[in-house]
Amino acid sequence: MRDPYDVLGLSRTASAAEIKRAYRKLAKANHPDHNAGDPTSAERFAEVNAAYEILGDQDKREKFDRGEIDAEGKPRFAGFEGFAGGGAQNADFDPRSFSDIFSSFGRGGGGGRARSFRFSSGGRGPRATHTGGMDEEDVLNSIFGAFGGAQGAGPQAGAGRRAGASAQPPKGTDLKAEVAVTLEDLVAGKKPTVTLPDGRDVALTLPKGVKDGQVIRLRGQGYASPQGGPTGDARITVRFVPHPRFKVDGSDLRTDVAVSLEDAVLGGKATVPTIEGNVSLTVPPHTSGGRVMRLKGKGLPTSTGGRGDLLVSLRITLPETHDAELEALMKKWRATKAERKASA
């Protein structure tokens, strides 16, 4: 695969914003859906995704710049473990082991009897000694099993290596994005449209009772795997758009409504806004300020298919202008209250 910087047309000093901008432009231009008549667009699109998987991840980009991984994200060869640059436990591997083993091959076994060897790790590290009864394949497995990178020795270790070679290529990186949802659209059951970083627009089906901050997974909508493995997923975080009238409380909504003094004392009607429109609320007589009344089924969708409630806090208000009659009434009420208290 080409150098990811060359694929995206960037210099090695490009900022994260420049990398993202270049990726979006190229992904949109080379997307197979926009190039139905060009059979090579899929290959170019995959190459752009693979390049962004390296440069779009700060950790992978730093490793690539240091030469620790290649353009496909694979670790570069760093020598055999057990030699210089290998594990510390085998830094003192005794090279006389090879002399003992291979000279024994030359001497033969006499009468067709196979020779074999045993590795010991005491003293100066792995050392081969003759034990008798092992064939050449086992000997070679034992040799390489003596180095620190092997887990065990013999045919089982070789089988493990053969099994590892058939492992599936890694999955592509998951894509992360956010989608803004209004409370009105949530109640109406509308599908919000999310624009992915590669320029695709996807209509998102929201699960029942979705919550603010909930992550929805779209399988196979992420980045392509540079090694030909399964495509990653898209992880979409749902964000509720703040509403000027309502506060979200789980599946319930909260709001407050002004009530006149006379309606609070004598009872009356109050107009209450809901997501679908205004409704009339009966205010009982002798209602105190701060009382909460519940309107059933006027909240947000729940996971069981129903709706939460609208909780209405009543806020008693006085006339905006000076009212002489109200003031005289309150003075008379205060005096009467004081007389009753004094005579009690």
N, C-alpha and C positions, 0 to 999 in steps of 0.2 A: 504494500500500500504506500501511496505517496506521503510525503511529509505533510502533516495536518495544517501547518502554516501555509504551505503552498496550495493546498486544497481550498482553503478559505481566502487565499489571496492576501495574507497578512504578514507583517514583520514579526519578529520574535519579541518586540517590545510593545506589541498591541495590548491595549487595556482590556479588561473583562467586558466592558460595554461595547468596545469595537468588535470583539470576538462574537458577542451575542448578535450584534447588528448584522455582521457579515453572514453569520449562520442563517438568520431569518430570511435574508434576501436570497441567498443561494438555495435554501430549502424550498422556498416558495416558487422560485424560478424553475427548479428541477423536479418538483413533485410530479409523480406519474399521472395524477389526476389532471394536471394542467398540460401534459405532454402526451396525449393519447396516441399520437402518430409517431412518437419517437421511442423505439424499443430500448435505447440506451439511457433513457432518463432515470429508470429505476436504479441502474448501476451508479449513476452520478449522484442520485439522491442518497443512496446508501453510503457512498464515500463521504458526502458532506456530513451526514449524521455521525459517521465513525470519527471524523475529524473533530467534530464538536464534542463528542463524548470524551475525547482526550483534553482538548483545550478549554472546554466549558467547565471542567472539574479542576479546581485549583490544585488539589493534591496530585492528580494525574499529570497536569501540565508541568508541575515542578519536577516530577519524576522523569518525564520525557525530556525536559530541558537538561537534566543532569545525566541523561543517557541511561537511566535505570530501566526504562521500558521502551519498546519500539512503537511505531506508528499504529500498531494494532492493540497496544496496551499490554503486550506480552513482556515478561521480564527478559532482559538481555542476558546472554551467557556470562557467568561470573566465575567459571572454573569449577573443577570437581571438589566436592567436599572431602576433606581428609588430606588434600595437598595445600599449598600456600593459598590462602584465601578461603579455605574450608573451615569446618568446625574445629573448635579449640581442642575437643577431646581426641582428635586424631592428628593433631599438628606434629606429633612425634612418631608417626607411623614408621615402622622399621622396614626399610627396603629390602632387608635380607630375606623377608618372607618370600618375595618373588624368586630370589635365587634358589631357596630351598625347594620351592614348588616346581618350577620349570626344569631344574636339573633332575628332579625325580622322574619327570616325563621322559627325559632322555635316557635314563638308566633302564626304563622298562620295568615290567613287573615280574617277569619270569613265570613261565607256565600259564600265561594269560591272566594272572591275578591282578586285578585293578588296585592301584594305590590310591590313597586318599589322605587328607590333611585336616588338621584341626587348628583353628585360630585361637590364640590366647591373648588377653589384653592386659596382662600384668606387666609391671616394670615400665618399659619404654614404649608401650602402646601395642597395637595388634601385631602378633607374631605367629607365623604358620609353623605347625609341627606335624610330623608324620604320625598317623594313627592306623591307616590301613583299612581297605574296604570301601572306598568311595571312587566313583568314576570321574572322568574329566569334566563333564558338565557340572557335577556337584562341586568340583574343586573351583571352577570359575565362579559359580554362584557364591561360594564361600569367600572368594577373594573380594568380590565387590560388596558382599554383605559386611565385610570387616570395616568398610569406610563408614563414616558417621551418617551419611545420607540414607542408609538402608535400615529398614526395620526388620530384623531377622535375616536369615540367609537360606540358601538352598532353593529348590524348585518353587517353594511358596513365594519367595521374594520375587522371582522372575514372573510368576503368575500375576502378582500384584501389579508389576510394571505393565504387563500386557493388558490387564483390565483397565488401568489408568489411561492407556493410550486410546481406548475406545470411548472415553467419557464424552458426553455431549458438550459442544462449545457453549460458552457462557451466554447468559441472557443479556439483552441490551439494557441500557440504563433507563430507569423510570423517569418520566417527565413530570414536572410539578408546575401547577398553574392554579389560579384562583378565579372564581366566577362570582359576580355580584348579583344578588337576588332581592327584588323588592317584596315587601310583605303582600302587596296586592297580587303579584304574579304567583307567589307561593300559595295563596288561598285559591286563586283561579286555576291552579294546576298547570300553569304554562311552563314550557321547557326553556330554560335560559340557554343562550348561545355562548360557548366559551371558545376563545381564539387561542390555539396552541402556539408555542414559540416558532413552529415551522410554517405558520401561516394558515393552517387548516381551521375551519370553523366547524364545531361539533355541537349539535343540539343535545343538551344534557337532561336525562330523565332523573328527576329527583325522587328518592325513596320516600315513602310515607313517614311523616313525623321527622323530617330532616331537621338538624339543629345547626345553629350558627357555628362555624368552625369544623363541621363534619367533613371528613375526607372521603370522596367517592373515587373508586378505582375503575378505570376503563382499560380492560385487558387488551394488549396488543396495540395500543395507541401511543406508545412511548418511542424511544430511540431504537434504531436498528442496531443489531449486534454486529460489530466489525468482524467477528469470527464466524458469522453465519448462523448464530444461535437464534433462539426465539426473540422476537421484538419485545422491548420493555413495555411497561404499562404507563398510563397517564394517571396521576394522582391529583384530583381536582378538589381544592378546599372551597367549601361553600361559605360565602360571607353575606350576611343580611345587611341590606342598605338601611342605615338609621332612618327612622320615620319621625316626622315633626310632631305627631300626635300620640303615637303609641310606643310603649316600652315592652320588649319581649321578656316574658317570665316563663320559661319552659314552653309549654304549648299554649299558655294564656297570654293575653295582652292586657296592659294596664294603661289607663288614661284618667284624667280628672275633668270634672264638669262644674261650671259655676252654677250656683243656686241662689236665688234672691232670698232676702231675709224673710219676707212674707211667706214664700213657698216652704222655707225651712220650718217656720212656725206653724203654718196652717195646712201645709201639704200642697202639692201641685204637680206640674209636669216639667220635665227638663229634656232638652234635645241632646242626644248623645251621638257622636260620630262613631261609625264602625268602618271596617275595611270595605264593606259593600255599600255603605251609605248611612244617612242619619236615621235614627229610630227614636221613639218617644219613651221616656222612662218616668214611671210614677214615683214621686217623692213623698214618702209618708209624712204625716204631721209630726212636729216636734223632732225634726231630724238635726242631729249635731253635725258640725263641720268635721270633715275627715272620715265620715261614715263610708264604708265600701259596699257597693251593691254589685251583684253579679248578673251579667247577661249571658245565659247559657248558649253555647255553640257559636259564639261570635269571635273566637280566638283563632289559633293556627291549626292546621291539620295535625292529627296525632298518628302514631304508628299503628293504631287499631282501626283507622279509617274514619274516625269521627273528627270533631273539632274541639279545641279548648274553649275557654270562656273569656269574656271581656270583663275585667274588674274595674269598676268605675268609682273613683274617689270623689265625694261631693265636697265642693269648696264654696262656703257661704260668702256672698259678696254684698257690699253696701252700695247704695246709689252713687253714681260717679259725681253727681252734683249735690250741693247742700240741700237737705229736705227739712224744712222747718217743722212740718207736721210730725215727721218721724222723730225729730229731736225732742219735741214737746211730749210725745208719747213715751219716749224712753225716760225722760225726767219724771213723768208721773208714775211710770212703772217702778223706777228706782225708789221714789218716795214711799210708795205703797208697800214695797218689799221691806223697806227699813222700818215702817210702822209695825208691820206684822212681826218682825223679828224682835222689836222692843216690847211688844205686848205678850210675847210667848213666854 
